Amino acid sequence: MSLNNCVVLNLPRFTNAEGNLSFIESHVHVPFAIQRVYYLYDVPQNAQRGAHGHRDLQQILIALAGSFHVFLDDGYKKKSFILDSPSQGLYICPMIWRDLAHFSSNAVCLVLASAPYDENDYFRDKEVFYAAARGEL
Ligand code: TYD
């Protein structure tokens, strides 16, 4: 898996005078079956989140409110994104290290995940992640 697979998806958005509505269906608007939803909120502006990689998990990150930066690293290349739209989702494929930072004061980060929580799926050590990503393990 590489960073080329990590792209911003435009989600459906219905807009009228009463506001906006967006929605997400598994395999239609995101390329996996959604098995878990979690969200980050009340994140202090100087806090760093993420700092891990996943062996198999696929995720979509959405800035439901406010904005934050996402820094991705596949072991060879790095790429960063600013998420600030509830109608856009950043797809993150397996084997990508991610760091989240620069949260605005009102930011809410919604995460759609392809599997239930499993600590064994995590890389918490960046050097171990790099070794695995580069096929050295
Ligand atoms: P963690 O993944 O470290 O958060 P972040 O990457 O955003 O900094 O998760 C923080 C804690 O929450 C960790 O102890 C595990 C727990 N957790 C769950 O129990 N279920 C979940 O779905 C998630 C994402 C985390």
Residues whose N, C-alpha, C, O or C-beta is under 5 A from the ligand:
A	BS01	TYD	Y38 R49 G50 Y117
